[in-house]
Structures are given as structure tokens and as C-alpha cells.
Amino acid sequence: MTSFCRLRATPAPGHCCGLKSARRSAVALAGRSPPILRAWFLLASSVLAVLLLAGCKSGPQTTPLRRFEFTHPAMGTLFGLTLFAADEASARSAAQAAFRRIDALEDIMSDYQAGSELMRLCEEPPGKPVPVSADLFDVLQRAQKIARASDGAFDITVGPYVRLWRFARKRKEPSNPTAMSAAAAAVGYEKIRLDPRTWTVTLLVPNMRLDLGGIAKGYAADAALRALKGRGVTRALVAASGDIALGDPPPGQRAWKVEISGLNAGTNGAGQKLLLHNCGISTSGDTEQSIEIGGTRYSHILNPRTGLGLTNRIQATVIAPDATTTDALATAVCVLGPHRGLALVESMPRTATSVFTKEGNQLHPYASQRFKKILKSQVAGK
């Protein structure tokens, strides 16, 4: 299923607060567009709708910049760019550079393309060190860091489980126990060896299949934002489904306003509003994608411990210095649950999370201390 990611430019009253560190009580993130101009993106998403609005106004701009928006299908979703540039030609050129970067990363990291670098790696014999590109090594290294920190709640080796779960969802019946047992033997983040001296990857057991679906979009959003900056466009954001990489705020504004709806998307009030720039934000949850098998409701988020979709209702939003981190951590927090998930995020610098769970008709909100400080500072700091 898909959900709609709505981006709209409207003025935001009051004083904008950033969060450059926990002590300054705001996490700087990027935002939206100037007043009056409006645009709508339909972004394929496995999570809730995210509404981005313009932040507060500050002093006048000496260099006139115009707002532009571009979209591009990649990685099973629709990437959206919002950027400010002096003219359409430079804006379009920068956007094309960003989209070329995303396409190049998809060719490296896709688990659907048989010829992708990731799939070629998985075809190599177990125990063989395989040289890989800088991008693939980097994203694997980042993924393994989150895997170790989360004790395997985020795990890119879940490919064998993912394949079985896709078939189970299509048939709407449980996977064969024998097949699940065979898949379990090939799953486990400790079964990958990375050598940073030679940029080689060794898969240690047979039949391993890596799946970067929980980190690739965030990584691509960060890379696209860097590509824009390389073309001189620093006031921009890149949205990829529920993952957003944010650069400098719009001209004359101090931040972007990001509104996140609750676990009951569209029915849970106005949601949480954040004023952010220069970081990443991701939301993961089962608001849209779920399935019932044998009388049990399963989320599309897979638990690496069981090989099955989560059965508890949960949604997590994570803020961190980049979207690569937030993409992976949002999944990890959902798998860990609110208490262990908050503990994980609290252990990481410049990182915050908000979690909602649902039991029956009862919603339960949770927030890390840094997230609470963000909300408090933006109310009191007007």
C-alpha cells in the first residue's frame, strides 16, 4: 500500500528554534517553502504522512532565490526535492545531478536488480573476501554499526527471511517451518566481516542475502543532498518516503516546520510540530502496510529474531545528524519497542526519538529526553 506525503508552503508564526546540541535544546533540521507557493507531492511510503511547512521569517534576502520542486522515481518510491536557486536552469541542473546520484546508488544497493553490486556480492562463495565500491562498503559499515548498537534489532542479513515473508504475504499463509529454519542459519549481522584496509566484504555462511531496504533510502537522500550542495544549492531538502534529509532552511527563514501525524494517520489530531534544519528525520511504523494471516495482524516491519512481521502496533520517529542514521534507527526502535528503543537512542549523541504504541483503542506516547527538550524549547523559546 502507499500513503501520501503532502508538502505545502505556508507561513509559520512565532520564533523558530534550532537544536544544534542537547544543551541548546533544539535539533537543527530543514524545512519547507516560502509563503504563498504551494505544491503537492505523492510520495510512496510505508509510514505516516509527513507535512512540511515553512518556518519563521527573519531578515530580508540580499540574493533573490526562487523555490523549485522536482520528483524522481527510484528505490521503489518517489524521491522529492525542494530547493532554492537563482534560476530554473541552475535548479534543474542541480536536481539532475542529485537524481543521477540516487540512480547510481540504486544500481549498487538494490535487492530487486539481479545485476546490482549488492546481489553480485551475495552470489560470491562464503568465506571469500570480495572487493566492493566505496559506497557499498560505507553503507554496510554504517548498517553494521547500528546492528551492533541495537543488538541485531536492525540487521541487513535478513534477506532470506524477507524473501519468505514476501511469499507468505502474497499467499496469506505462514512460511514453511523447514524453510524458516534454513533461512535462520543464514541470518545474523555477526556473519558479515568488513575489512576497512582493503574495502572487502566477506559473507561467512552459505545462502546469505543482504537487504538494505531499511537504510538505502536514507543513505540516498543524504547523498542527493550532498550532490545539491556540490552544485552550490544548500537550501534544500530531499524526501524519500518516510526519510528526509534536510539542508539549510529557506531564504529568510531560520528553520523548516515538520509536522508528524500520530499512529492513527489522519485521525489523531494535528500531530507533533518540529522546527528543524541540517539533519535527518525518519518515521517508521505500520500505519499503512499490514496484513492478517491466520487471524494475526502483522506489520511490514520484519523482526530479525523471528523472521516475521511485528504484531504490536508501533510507530517511531527519529531525529539525528543524517538520514542514513534515522532510517536505520527508526526500524530498530520499532523492533525493540518503546523502552529499549528509547534507551538505544538516548545512548547516541545528537539523536532523539518519539514513539507511539497502540493497544486496542488506547494510544501510548513515549519520547526521549532530547525529543522532549526539542518540543519544550520550541514552545518556550518563542
Stockholm file with secondary structure:
# STOCKHOLM 1.0

chainA/1-382         MTSFCRLRATPAPGHCCGLKSARRSAVALAGRSPPILRAWFLLASSVLAVLLLAGCKSGPQTTPLRRFEFTHPAMGTLFGLTLFAADEASARSAAQAAFRRIDALEDIMSDYQAGSELMRLCEEPPGKPVPVSADLFDVLQRAQKIARASDGAFDITVGPYVRLWRFARKRKEPSNPTAMSAAAAAVGYEKIRLDPRTWTVTLLVPNMRLDLGGIAKGYAADAALRALKGRGVTRALVAASGDIALGDPPPGQRAWKVEISGLNAGTNGAGQKLLLHNCGISTSGDTEQSIEIGGTRYSHILNPRTGLGLTNRIQATVIAPDATTTDALATAVCVLGPHRGLALVESMPRTATSVFTKEGNQLHPYASQRFKKILKSQVAGK
#=GR chainA/1-382 SS CCCCCCBCCCCCCSCCCCCEETTTTEECCCCCCCSSCCCCCCCCCSSCCEEEEECCBCSCCSSCCEEEEEEEEETTEEEEEEEEESSHHHHHHHHHHHHHHHHHHHHHHCSSCTTSHHHHHHTSCTTCCEECCHHHHHHHHHHHHHHHHTTTSSCTTCHHHHHHHHHHHHHTSCCCHHHHHHHHTTCCGGGEEEETTTTEEEECSTTCCCCCTTTHHHHHHHHHHHHHHHTTCCSEEEEETTEEEECSCCTTBSCEEEEECCSSTTTSTTCEEEEECSEEEEEEESSSCEEEETTEEEESSEETTTTEECCSEEEEEEEESSHHHHHHHHHHHHHHCHHHHHHHHHTSTTCEEEEEEEETTEEEEEECHHHHHHHHHHHHTC
#=GC SS_cons         CCCCCCBCCCCCCSCCCCCEETTTTEECCCCCCCSSCCCCCCCCCSSCCEEEEECCBCSCCSSCCEEEEEEEEETTEEEEEEEEESSHHHHHHHHHHHHHHHHHHHHHHCSSCTTSHHHHHHTSCTTCCEECCHHHHHHHHHHHHHHHHTTTSSCTTCHHHHHHHHHHHHHTSCCCHHHHHHHHTTCCGGGEEEETTTTEEEECSTTCCCCCTTTHHHHHHHHHHHHHHHTTCCSEEEEETTEEEECSCCTTBSCEEEEECCSSTTTSTTCEEEEECSEEEEEEESSSCEEEETTEEEESSEETTTTEECCSEEEEEEEESSHHHHHHHHHHHHHHCHHHHHHHHHTSTTCEEEEEEEETTEEEEEECHHHHHHHHHHHHTC
//
